[in-house]
Amino acid sequence: MAFQDDAEKPKSKRMFINQVDAYHGKNLSKFLSRCVVGASLEEPEEEDDARSTSSSIIALPKEGCYEIVGTVKDAETTKPEFVKEVINFENKDQLYEQLVECDVIVYDITQDPDQIDEAVWAVSEIHSDLDKIEKPKMFILISSVMTWAKSKSLDPDDPEIPFTEDDYRRRKPHPNFKEHISAEKTVIKLGKTNKAKLVTYVVASALTYGAEESIFHYLFKSAWHNAPQLLCFGDGQNVIPTIHIKDLAGVIQNIADSRPKVRYLIAKDDSNNTLFEIVKAVSSNLGTGKVKSITKEEALLNKDIEQADFDMLLVNLRMDAVNVKENMRISWVSESGMVDNIMQTIKEYKDSRKLQPLRICVLGPPASGKTTVIQQLCEFYKLHHIKIKDVIDQAIDDLKAQARRADTEEEGEDEDDNKAQEAQELLDQIQEEMAGNNNKLTDSKVLQFYKEKLHSMPCQNQGFVLDGFPKLKDHVENEEDGLFNATDAEEAEEADKEGNYDKKLMPEFMFCLEATDEFLRNRVMNLPESVVHGTHNTETELNRRLKTYRDNNDEENTVLTYFDEREIDIVKLDVTKDDSKMMKDTVDKMKKVIGGARNYGPTPEELEEMRRQEEEARLKKETEERQERERKEAEESNLRKQRQEEWTSRLNEVKREEYELLEAQSIPLRNYLMKHVMPTLTQGLIDCCKTRPDDPLDYLAEYLFQNNPQVD
């Protein structure tokens, strides 16, 4: 029985994919490594089942899947978990040894032109060694639809007739893609010699999208960063063939499983979206909704766009993937195209690049330091600081701007006129409500403005930090106006699943700063008068605000209960123990809870500023060290000089004392010499000089002997 089970298990196949760390290679490898060999040959019972099967294939690796081996573009890349082996080679002979061990060889030449020569070399080498190769090989070349870019229309009277695989002999490449079409022809040609041992395929891939994005990444990145408008090259009316990267992987899976008879295949979805439609879809659902058309010359100045990508974005090509649609079993991720599935595509983009918004709320009593810590969090995480005054002021300014458009818009723009009229009516309503409410907005209007702000694209892209709001339980528990209530049917349905709240608005991290009234009063009292003047931090105002806060946040009546009931963790921080500058210790504790940033990291300008600051800090440190070194050297020099002078002074004193001592000790000797020796010796020397004997010493000795006073 065990033998029978083993026989039924699908056998895995070894598949080579080049550059498994690049966009195409990574996503193809991730998909195919979880595909059971031959799975696409089994017809699913229903379409829904097919989709669920596809997602389970992607999520859970099984026995009998394709074993992925491949090369990497960056030698320092860590081996991806979905790749069994990364091939590191110093020469092509080492690479070839690995290639011939694979059942399926996939070369993508759309991302890196340098791979064209390597792909042609690989298929040529395998073809030349067919006599030595025992196991049959399949070679799949993923090329670009740009090899069709200059093809003449099938019918000049009807340019919308799409090209199909049957027209591949008529294809004409873009001038910058001539090497690609040459590689296509070589691969097709070499696959015709011995089909039993080597079968080759060319897949003309449309422009890919999905996951972390590649050629369309500049659009998503600009929109996510809240660019005022997205750029569209030219008039944007060119039709761009597209395909989701997972659907392209599904095409490769089908080829590897079924060995189709057609050797040249087009891989694209059913859409025929124009460049403008794609840009507009991204802008409307991820950015401001605005699009600006620029000339092709201006577009070339964009540093984010490479020449090859620029060429592909300007292609105007209608194609139909007949063989893929009719003969392959693909569980489509985005069959109707990028525009129709833009929300799903945006979600993939955010998930793949870890750009989910950070939603934070910081509550606490007046003067507890909420704004101080929030400003630092916003700067570190690049979030939007949501303060009640700013929300109200911006909302009213926007309404006034909309109302003014009624006077400036051209005739015939009824929709804009209606919006302007609605804005004016709302302004009038707000003024009436404020007149009857002590010149303050009603809570319902404040909550409405807050919801609009939190639903705005900047807050939904990067995230936000709520500063001291919501203040009351009624702000969140009100069934009609609750701040986190879902606003439409789709959100309401999702909210029911998530605990009766809109998960796009609900804070992910809750912090509550705690301090005693005495501590807060002392803190405000120690502030300079210039800081307190004109604020709510005067003694009277502070006491009033503290009382209001305590009344609204006793044990039984606090807004924190709302979050507790929904199992949202609340981190309470005692700020009375934080004596660090700008409450850095508290900010560090909050950062530890929140974790890493969810953004692209520093911009080039910020990196340059960081480098400049580091350089300034380095130079300042070096200057201080040099000055300190010079100061110490000067001190040591002065000390040496002082000690030298002291030593010299002591030495001279010693010499003087020795001299005086010698002088004192020599007086008796000099007296003796002057009295008893010098008179006789002097006279002897005089006589010696007068006589000038031949031996003066003998003469002087004889003279002293004869004239010795003692002898006389």
NUNU-21093 format. One line per 4 residues: their letters; for each residue x, z negated, y negated of C-alpha. Coordinates in nm, 2 decimals. Layout:
REM NUNU-21093
A = X Z Y  ...
This chain:
REM NUNU-21093
MAFQ = 0.00 0.00 0.00  0.29 -0.08 -0.23  0.44 0.26 -0.17  0.11 0.42 -0.27
DDAE = 0.10 0.23 -0.60  0.45 0.33 -0.68  0.37 0.69 -0.62  0.07 0.68 -0.86
KPKS = 0.28 0.53 -1.14  0.37 0.80 -1.40  0.74 0.87 -1.42  0.90 0.83 -1.76
KRMF = 1.09 1.11 -1.92  1.40 1.09 -2.13  1.34 1.25 -2.47  1.60 1.31 -2.74
INQV = 1.50 1.30 -3.11  1.75 1.36 -3.39  1.79 1.11 -3.67  1.56 0.84 -3.55
DAYH = 1.62 0.64 -3.87  1.48 0.92 -4.09  1.11 0.96 -4.19  1.02 1.22 -3.92
GKNL = 1.25 1.09 -3.65  1.15 0.73 -3.69  0.77 0.79 -3.69  0.78 1.05 -3.41
SKFL = 1.00 0.81 -3.20  0.77 0.51 -3.27  0.46 0.72 -3.16  0.61 0.89 -2.86
SRCV = 0.79 0.59 -2.72  0.44 0.44 -2.66  0.29 0.75 -2.51  0.26 0.77 -2.13
VGAS = 0.39 1.09 -1.99  0.10 1.33 -1.92  -0.15 1.11 -2.11  -0.26 1.40 -2.33
LEEP = -0.36 1.60 -2.02  -0.64 1.35 -1.94  -0.96 1.44 -2.12  -1.12 1.13 -2.29
EEED = -1.49 1.07 -2.23  -1.58 1.03 -2.59  -1.41 1.09 -2.93  -1.43 0.72 -3.02
DARS = -1.27 0.64 -2.69  -1.00 0.88 -2.77  -0.92 0.72 -3.10  -0.91 0.37 -2.94
TSSS = -0.69 0.50 -2.67  -0.46 0.65 -2.93  -0.43 0.33 -3.12  -0.36 0.14 -2.80
IIAL = -0.09 0.38 -2.71  0.07 0.32 -3.04  0.04 -0.05 -3.02  0.14 -0.13 -2.67
PKEG = 0.43 0.03 -2.47  0.35 0.10 -2.11  0.53 0.20 -1.79  0.59 0.57 -1.76
CYEI = 0.63 0.63 -2.14  0.88 0.86 -2.29  1.22 0.70 -2.32  1.36 0.78 -2.66
VGTV = 1.73 0.84 -2.73  1.86 0.99 -3.05  2.11 1.01 -3.33  2.10 0.83 -3.66
KDAE = 2.16 0.95 -4.01  2.31 0.62 -4.13  2.58 0.50 -3.89  2.52 0.14 -4.01
TTKP = 2.15 0.15 -3.91  2.04 -0.11 -3.66  1.89 0.03 -3.34  1.51 0.06 -3.38
EFVK = 1.32 -0.14 -3.12  1.13 0.17 -3.00  1.45 0.36 -2.93  1.61 0.30 -2.59
EVIN = 1.96 0.42 -2.70  2.13 0.54 -3.01  2.38 0.81 -2.95  2.71 0.76 -3.14
FENK = 2.95 1.05 -3.10  3.28 1.15 -3.25  3.26 1.52 -3.14  3.00 1.76 -3.02
DQLY = 3.12 1.74 -2.66  3.01 1.37 -2.65  2.67 1.46 -2.79  2.62 1.74 -2.55
EQLV = 2.69 1.51 -2.25  2.39 1.30 -2.37  2.17 1.60 -2.44  2.19 1.74 -2.09
ECDV = 2.07 1.41 -1.95  1.74 1.45 -2.14  1.42 1.62 -2.02  1.29 1.70 -2.37
IVYD = 1.50 1.77 -2.67  1.34 1.75 -3.01  1.52 1.87 -3.32  1.37 1.83 -3.67
ITQD = 1.52 2.05 -3.93  1.27 1.99 -4.21  1.42 1.67 -4.35  1.80 1.75 -4.35
PDQI = 1.93 2.11 -4.37  2.26 1.99 -4.22  2.07 1.95 -3.89  2.00 2.33 -3.87
DEAV = 2.35 2.42 -3.74  2.35 2.13 -3.50  2.01 2.23 -3.35  2.12 2.59 -3.31
WAVS = 2.44 2.47 -3.15  2.26 2.24 -2.91  2.01 2.50 -2.78  2.29 2.76 -2.75
EIHS = 2.51 2.53 -2.55  2.23 2.43 -2.31  2.14 2.80 -2.27  2.50 2.89 -2.19
DLDK = 2.52 2.62 -1.92  2.19 2.70 -1.75  2.37 2.78 -1.42  2.52 2.43 -1.41
IEKP = 2.20 2.25 -1.52  1.97 2.14 -1.23  1.68 1.97 -1.41  1.46 2.20 -1.64
KMFI = 1.49 2.14 -2.01  1.24 2.17 -2.29  1.37 2.23 -2.64  1.13 2.17 -2.94
LISS = 1.23 2.28 -3.29  1.03 2.13 -3.57  1.06 2.37 -3.86  0.88 2.41 -4.19
VMTW = 0.58 2.62 -4.30  0.82 2.72 -4.58  0.93 3.00 -4.34  0.59 3.15 -4.42
AKSK = 0.60 3.09 -4.80  0.66 3.45 -4.91  0.44 3.62 -4.64  0.21 3.89 -4.77
SLDP = -0.16 3.83 -4.77  -0.34 3.95 -4.46  -0.61 4.11 -4.68  -0.53 4.18 -5.05
DDPE = -0.90 4.18 -5.12  -0.95 3.84 -4.96  -0.64 3.62 -5.02  -0.81 3.32 -4.87
IPFT = -0.78 3.45 -4.51  -0.55 3.20 -4.34  -0.24 3.28 -4.14  -0.24 3.18 -3.77
EDDY = 0.02 3.17 -3.50  -0.06 3.53 -3.41  0.09 3.64 -3.74  0.43 3.47 -3.69
RRRK = 0.62 3.80 -3.67  0.50 3.88 -4.02  0.62 3.56 -4.18  0.86 3.58 -4.47
PHPN = 1.05 3.27 -4.57  1.11 3.11 -4.91  1.46 3.21 -5.03  1.59 2.86 -4.98
FKEH = 1.46 2.85 -4.62  1.63 3.15 -4.47  1.84 2.94 -4.24  1.53 2.78 -4.11
ISAE = 1.37 3.11 -4.00  1.70 3.22 -3.85  1.71 2.90 -3.64  1.35 2.96 -3.54
KTVI = 1.43 3.31 -3.41  1.73 3.19 -3.22  1.53 2.91 -3.04  1.25 3.15 -2.94
KLGK = 1.50 3.41 -2.82  1.70 3.17 -2.60  1.38 3.04 -2.44  1.30 3.38 -2.30
TNKA = 1.60 3.41 -2.06  1.52 3.16 -1.79  1.19 2.99 -1.85  1.22 2.79 -1.53
KLVT = 1.52 2.60 -1.66  1.48 2.62 -2.03  1.16 2.65 -2.22  1.17 2.65 -2.60
YVVA = 0.91 2.59 -2.87  0.90 2.62 -3.25  0.65 2.40 -3.44  0.60 2.51 -3.80
SALT = 0.51 2.18 -3.95  0.30 2.15 -4.26  0.40 1.90 -4.53  0.37 1.55 -4.37
YGAE = 0.22 1.24 -4.51  0.13 0.89 -4.38  0.32 0.58 -4.30  0.58 0.50 -4.57
ESIF = 0.55 0.86 -4.71  0.83 1.11 -4.77  0.77 1.42 -4.98  0.46 1.26 -5.15
HYLF = 0.64 0.93 -5.20  0.71 1.00 -5.56  0.34 1.01 -5.63  0.26 0.69 -5.44
KSAW = 0.55 0.50 -5.59  0.46 0.60 -5.95  0.09 0.51 -5.90  0.18 0.18 -5.74
HNAP = 0.40 0.10 -6.04  0.10 0.17 -6.27  0.24 0.48 -6.43  0.00 0.59 -6.72
QLLC = -0.05 0.92 -6.54  0.08 1.10 -6.24  0.26 1.43 -6.28  0.13 1.76 -6.14
FGDG = 0.37 2.05 -6.13  0.23 2.37 -6.28  -0.15 2.41 -6.28  -0.17 2.25 -5.94
QNVI = -0.40 2.51 -5.80  -0.17 2.60 -5.51  -0.30 2.52 -5.16  -0.06 2.29 -4.97
PTIH = -0.08 2.28 -4.59  -0.05 1.92 -4.47  -0.05 1.71 -4.16  -0.04 1.34 -4.09
IKDL = 0.29 1.23 -3.94  0.11 1.07 -3.64  -0.09 1.39 -3.58  0.24 1.59 -3.58
AGVI = 0.36 1.34 -3.32  0.04 1.42 -3.12  0.13 1.79 -3.13  0.48 1.71 -2.99
QNIA = 0.33 1.49 -2.72  0.09 1.77 -2.62  0.38 2.02 -2.60  0.59 1.79 -2.39
DSRP = 0.30 1.71 -2.16  0.14 2.05 -2.11  0.42 2.32 -2.17  0.18 2.56 -2.35
KVRY = 0.22 2.93 -2.31  0.24 2.99 -2.68  0.59 2.93 -2.80  0.53 2.93 -3.17
LIAK = 0.28 2.68 -3.30  0.15 2.58 -3.64  0.09 2.21 -3.70  -0.15 2.13 -3.98
DDSN = -0.48 1.95 -4.03  -0.81 2.12 -4.13  -0.77 2.07 -4.51  -0.68 2.32 -4.77
NTLF = -0.62 2.08 -5.06  -0.45 2.19 -5.37  -0.16 2.00 -5.53  -0.39 1.89 -5.81
EIVK = -0.65 1.75 -5.57  -0.38 1.55 -5.39  -0.23 1.41 -5.71  -0.57 1.33 -5.84
AVSS = -0.67 1.15 -5.52  -0.36 0.93 -5.53  -0.40 0.86 -5.90  -0.77 0.77 -5.87
NLGT = -0.72 0.54 -5.57  -0.39 0.38 -5.64  -0.32 0.43 -6.01  -0.50 0.49 -6.34
GKVK = -0.69 0.80 -6.23  -0.51 1.02 -6.49  -0.31 1.33 -6.41  -0.07 1.52 -6.64
SITK = 0.03 1.88 -6.57  0.38 1.97 -6.66  0.58 2.29 -6.64  0.80 2.37 -6.35
EEAL = 1.10 2.35 -6.58  1.01 2.00 -6.68  0.95 1.91 -6.32  1.30 2.00 -6.22
LNKD = 1.43 1.73 -6.46  1.26 1.47 -6.25  1.53 1.28 -6.07  1.30 1.16 -5.79
IEQA = 1.23 1.52 -5.67  1.49 1.71 -5.47  1.50 2.09 -5.49  1.37 2.14 -5.13
DFDM = 1.08 1.90 -5.20  1.00 2.08 -5.52  0.99 2.41 -5.34  0.75 2.28 -5.08
LLVN = 0.52 2.11 -5.34  0.48 2.45 -5.51  0.40 2.65 -5.20  0.07 2.83 -5.19
LRMD = -0.02 2.89 -4.83  -0.35 2.90 -4.63  -0.29 2.85 -4.26  -0.50 2.77 -3.96
AVNV = -0.36 2.59 -3.65  -0.57 2.77 -3.40  -0.38 2.68 -3.08  -0.35 2.31 -3.18
KENM = -0.72 2.28 -3.24  -0.84 2.49 -2.94  -0.59 2.41 -2.67  -0.46 2.05 -2.74
RISW = -0.61 1.72 -2.69  -0.51 1.52 -3.00  -0.67 1.20 -3.11  -0.66 1.29 -3.48
VSES = -0.56 1.02 -3.73  -0.65 1.24 -4.03  -0.80 1.57 -3.91  -0.98 1.64 -4.24
GMVD = -0.67 1.60 -4.45  -0.50 1.37 -4.69  -0.76 1.37 -4.97  -1.05 1.28 -4.74
NIMQ = -0.85 1.00 -4.58  -0.67 0.88 -4.89  -0.77 0.51 -4.86  -0.64 0.49 -4.50
TIKE = -0.32 0.67 -4.62  -0.27 0.43 -4.90  -0.32 0.13 -4.67  -0.05 0.28 -4.43
YKDS = 0.18 0.33 -4.73  0.14 -0.03 -4.84  0.17 -0.17 -4.49  0.48 0.04 -4.40
RKLQ = 0.67 -0.05 -4.72  0.54 -0.41 -4.73  0.37 -0.37 -5.07  0.07 -0.59 -5.01
PLRI = -0.03 -0.77 -5.33  0.05 -1.13 -5.37  -0.25 -1.33 -5.48  -0.17 -1.68 -5.62
CVLG = -0.37 -1.95 -5.79  -0.21 -2.24 -5.98  -0.44 -2.53 -6.08  -0.37 -2.86 -6.24
PPAS = -0.45 -3.09 -6.54  -0.36 -2.99 -6.90  0.01 -3.01 -6.99  0.11 -3.02 -6.62
GKTT = 0.33 -2.71 -6.66  0.11 -2.45 -6.50  0.20 -2.17 -6.75  0.57 -2.27 -6.73
VIQQ = 0.59 -2.22 -6.36  0.36 -1.92 -6.35  0.58 -1.73 -6.60  0.88 -1.78 -6.37
LCEF = 0.68 -1.68 -6.06  0.55 -1.36 -6.24  0.90 -1.27 -6.35  1.05 -1.32 -6.00
YKLH = 0.77 -1.16 -5.80  0.67 -0.90 -6.07  0.31 -1.02 -6.07  0.04 -1.02 -6.34
HIKI = -0.02 -1.34 -6.53  -0.40 -1.40 -6.55  -0.49 -1.63 -6.84  -0.85 -1.68 -6.95
KDVI = -0.78 -1.59 -7.32  -0.60 -1.27 -7.22  -0.88 -1.17 -6.98  -1.15 -1.21 -7.25
DQAI = -0.95 -1.05 -7.53  -0.86 -0.75 -7.32  -1.22 -0.70 -7.19  -1.37 -0.71 -7.54
DDLK = -1.10 -0.48 -7.67  -1.17 -0.23 -7.39  -1.54 -0.24 -7.47  -1.48 -0.18 -7.84
AQAR = -1.25 0.11 -7.75  -1.52 0.26 -7.52  -1.78 0.21 -7.79  -1.57 0.40 -8.05
RADT = -1.54 0.70 -7.82  -1.91 0.78 -7.90  -1.80 0.90 -8.24  -1.49 1.09 -8.13
EEEG = -1.60 1.27 -7.81  -1.70 1.63 -7.82  -2.05 1.74 -7.78  -2.18 1.80 -7.43
EDED = -1.99 1.51 -7.27  -2.30 1.31 -7.19  -2.14 1.09 -6.93  -1.88 0.96 -7.18
DNKA = -2.16 0.91 -7.44  -2.36 0.70 -7.19  -2.06 0.48 -7.12  -2.00 0.44 -7.49
QEAQ = -2.36 0.34 -7.54  -2.35 0.09 -7.25  -2.03 -0.06 -7.39  -2.19 -0.11 -7.74
ELLD = -2.50 -0.26 -7.58  -2.28 -0.51 -7.38  -2.09 -0.60 -7.70  -2.42 -0.67 -7.88
QIQE = -2.53 -0.88 -7.59  -2.21 -1.08 -7.59  -2.24 -1.15 -7.96  -2.59 -1.28 -7.92
EMAG = -2.49 -1.50 -7.63  -2.19 -1.64 -7.82  -2.41 -1.71 -8.13  -2.63 -1.93 -7.92
NNNK = -2.35 -2.09 -7.72  -2.12 -2.25 -7.99  -1.93 -1.92 -8.03  -1.82 -1.92 -7.66
LTDS = -1.88 -1.67 -7.39  -2.12 -1.77 -7.11  -1.96 -1.85 -6.77  -2.13 -1.54 -6.62
KVLQ = -1.96 -1.31 -6.86  -1.62 -1.48 -6.82  -1.65 -1.44 -6.44  -1.76 -1.08 -6.48
FYKE = -1.45 -1.01 -6.69  -1.23 -1.19 -6.44  -1.36 -0.98 -6.15  -1.30 -0.66 -6.34
KLHS = -0.95 -0.77 -6.42  -0.87 -0.88 -6.06  -1.02 -0.55 -5.92  -0.80 -0.35 -6.16
MPCQ = -0.53 -0.14 -5.99  -0.23 -0.34 -6.13  -0.37 -0.66 -5.98  -0.46 -0.48 -5.65
NQGF = -0.11 -0.32 -5.63  0.14 -0.59 -5.73  -0.09 -0.90 -5.72  -0.17 -1.17 -5.97
VLDG = -0.13 -1.54 -6.05  -0.44 -1.72 -6.18  -0.35 -1.97 -6.45  -0.58 -2.27 -6.43
FPKL = -0.89 -2.08 -6.32  -1.14 -2.12 -6.16  -1.20 -2.46 -6.33  -1.54 -2.55 -6.18
KDHV = -1.70 -2.54 -5.84  -1.98 -2.34 -5.99  -1.73 -2.07 -6.08  -1.67 -2.00 -5.71
ENEE = -1.99 -2.13 -5.54  -2.25 -1.95 -5.75  -2.42 -1.70 -5.52  -2.47 -1.44 -5.79
DGLF = -2.17 -1.47 -6.01  -1.91 -1.65 -5.79  -1.56 -1.53 -5.88  -1.47 -1.43 -5.52
NATD = -1.81 -1.29 -5.42  -1.81 -0.94 -5.28  -1.94 -0.69 -5.54  -2.07 -0.40 -5.33
AEEA = -2.22 -0.34 -4.99  -1.89 -0.25 -4.81  -1.71 -0.56 -4.95  -2.01 -0.78 -4.87
EEAD = -2.00 -0.67 -4.51  -1.63 -0.73 -4.49  -1.68 -1.06 -4.68  -1.92 -1.19 -4.41
KEGN = -1.65 -1.13 -4.15  -1.38 -1.30 -4.37  -1.59 -1.62 -4.45  -1.82 -1.50 -4.73
YDKK = -1.56 -1.40 -4.99  -1.39 -1.08 -5.11  -1.05 -1.09 -4.95  -0.91 -0.85 -5.21
LMPE = -0.97 -1.13 -5.47  -0.92 -1.45 -5.28  -0.58 -1.62 -5.35  -0.35 -1.62 -5.06
FMFC = -0.15 -1.91 -5.19  -0.31 -2.21 -5.36  -0.10 -2.46 -5.56  -0.23 -2.77 -5.74
LEAT = 0.00 -2.96 -5.98  -0.06 -3.33 -6.00  0.04 -3.59 -6.26  -0.10 -3.91 -6.41
DEFL = -0.26 -3.91 -6.75  0.01 -4.14 -6.89  0.29 -3.90 -6.78  0.11 -3.60 -6.93
RNRV = 0.05 -3.79 -7.26  0.42 -3.89 -7.28  0.53 -3.53 -7.20  0.32 -3.40 -7.49
MNLP = 0.43 -3.68 -7.73  0.79 -3.58 -7.67  0.73 -3.22 -7.77  0.84 -3.11 -8.11
ESVV = 0.57 -3.10 -8.38  0.63 -2.72 -8.43  0.54 -2.66 -8.06  0.22 -2.88 -8.07
HGTH = 0.09 -2.76 -8.40  -0.21 -2.52 -8.37  -0.26 -2.58 -8.00  -0.49 -2.79 -7.78
NTET = -0.21 -3.04 -7.72  -0.28 -3.27 -8.02  -0.36 -3.63 -7.92  -0.73 -3.60 -7.96
ELNR = -0.76 -3.26 -7.79  -0.54 -3.36 -7.50  -0.74 -3.67 -7.43  -1.06 -3.47 -7.44
RLKT = -0.92 -3.20 -7.20  -0.78 -3.46 -6.96  -1.12 -3.64 -6.95  -1.30 -3.30 -6.88
YRDN = -1.05 -3.21 -6.61  -1.09 -3.55 -6.44  -1.47 -3.54 -6.46  -1.47 -3.19 -6.30
NDEE = -1.21 -3.28 -6.03  -1.31 -3.62 -5.88  -1.30 -3.66 -5.50  -1.65 -3.54 -5.44
NTVL = -1.66 -3.27 -5.71  -1.36 -3.04 -5.72  -1.31 -2.67 -5.70  -1.04 -2.73 -5.43
TYFD = -1.32 -2.81 -5.18  -1.43 -2.45 -5.19  -1.08 -2.34 -5.07  -1.06 -2.62 -4.81
EREI = -1.39 -2.51 -4.66  -1.25 -2.16 -4.62  -0.93 -2.29 -4.45  -0.71 -2.18 -4.74
DIVK = -0.40 -2.41 -4.75  -0.36 -2.60 -5.08  -0.01 -2.71 -5.16  -0.01 -3.01 -5.39
LDVT = 0.30 -3.07 -5.60  0.38 -3.39 -5.79  0.54 -3.28 -6.11  0.62 -3.64 -6.22
KDDS = 0.92 -3.62 -5.99  1.05 -3.30 -6.14  1.30 -3.36 -6.42  1.48 -3.03 -6.38
KMMK = 1.50 -2.78 -6.67  1.19 -2.55 -6.69  1.05 -2.73 -6.38  1.29 -2.53 -6.17
DTVD = 1.26 -2.76 -5.87  0.88 -2.71 -5.86  0.92 -2.33 -5.89  1.17 -2.34 -5.60
KMKK = 0.92 -2.53 -5.38  0.65 -2.27 -5.46  0.89 -1.98 -5.38  0.97 -2.14 -5.05
VIGG = 0.60 -2.14 -4.96  0.53 -1.79 -5.09  0.84 -1.63 -4.93  1.00 -1.30 -5.02
ARNY = 0.89 -1.05 -5.28  0.66 -0.76 -5.19  0.78 -0.48 -5.41  1.05 -0.22 -5.44
GPTP = 1.30 -0.47 -5.57  1.48 -0.43 -5.90  1.45 -0.10 -6.09  1.77 0.09 -6.18
EELE = 1.74 -0.05 -6.53  1.70 -0.40 -6.40  2.00 -0.35 -6.16  2.20 -0.22 -6.46
EMRR = 2.10 -0.53 -6.66  2.19 -0.76 -6.37  2.53 -0.59 -6.34  2.57 -0.62 -6.72
QEEE = 2.48 -0.99 -6.71  2.71 -1.05 -6.41  2.99 -0.87 -6.59  2.93 -1.07 -6.90
ARLK = 2.93 -1.39 -6.69  3.25 -1.29 -6.51  3.42 -1.21 -6.84  3.30 -1.53 -7.00
KETE = 3.42 -1.73 -6.69  3.76 -1.55 -6.70  3.79 -1.62 -7.08  3.70 -1.98 -7.03
ERQE = 3.95 -2.01 -6.74  4.22 -1.84 -6.94  4.15 -2.06 -7.24  4.15 -2.37 -7.02
RERK = 4.47 -2.25 -6.86  4.63 -2.19 -7.20  4.51 -2.53 -7.32  4.66 -2.70 -7.02
EAEE = 4.99 -2.50 -7.06  5.00 -2.60 -7.43  4.94 -2.96 -7.35  5.21 -2.95 -7.08
SNLR = 5.45 -2.78 -7.32  5.38 -3.04 -7.59  5.42 -3.32 -7.34  5.75 -3.17 -7.21
KQRQ = 5.87 -3.13 -7.57  5.77 -3.48 -7.66  5.94 -3.62 -7.35  6.25 -3.41 -7.42
EEWT = 6.26 -3.55 -7.78  6.21 -3.91 -7.65  6.49 -3.86 -7.39  6.73 -3.71 -7.65
SRLN = 6.65 -4.00 -7.88  6.72 -4.26 -7.61  7.03 -4.07 -7.51  7.17 -4.07 -7.87
EVKR = 7.08 -4.44 -7.90  7.27 -4.52 -7.58  7.57 -4.32 -7.70  7.56 -4.50 -8.03
EEYE = 7.55 -4.83 -7.86  7.83 -4.74 -7.63  8.04 -4.62 -7.92  7.98 -4.94 -8.12
LLEA = 8.06 -5.14 -7.81  8.38 -4.95 -7.76  8.46 -4.99 -8.13  8.41 -5.36 -8.10
QSIP = 8.62 -5.39 -7.79  8.91 -5.17 -7.93  8.97 -5.38 -8.24  9.21 -5.63 -8.07
LRNY = 9.39 -5.35 -7.91  9.43 -5.16 -8.23  9.55 -5.47 -8.40  9.81 -5.53 -8.13
LMKH = 9.93 -5.18 -8.15  9.95 -5.18 -8.53  10.15 -5.50 -8.53  10.38 -5.47 -8.24
VMPT = 10.40 -5.11 -8.13  10.33 -4.87 -8.41  10.60 -4.98 -8.66  10.89 -4.94 -8.42
LTQG = 10.74 -4.63 -8.26  10.68 -4.47 -8.60  11.04 -4.53 -8.71  11.17 -4.39 -8.38
LIDC = 10.96 -4.07 -8.42  11.10 -4.03 -8.77  11.46 -4.07 -8.66  11.39 -3.83 -8.37
CKTR = 11.26 -3.57 -8.61  11.57 -3.62 -8.83  11.82 -3.60 -8.55  11.65 -3.34 -8.34
PDDP = 11.81 -3.42 -8.01  11.81 -3.19 -7.71  11.60 -3.44 -7.52  11.35 -3.60 -7.76
LDYL = 11.19 -3.83 -7.50  11.52 -3.96 -7.38  11.63 -4.01 -7.74  11.31 -4.20 -7.82
AEYL = 11.34 -4.41 -7.52  11.69 -4.51 -7.61  11.58 -4.58 -7.96  11.30 -4.81 -7.86
FQNN = 11.53 -4.99 -7.61  11.79 -5.05 -7.89  11.54 -5.15 -8.16  11.31 -5.36 -7.95
PQVD = 11.21 -5.65 -8.18  11.19 -5.90 -7.89  11.54 -5.81 -7.78  11.67 -5.86 -8.13
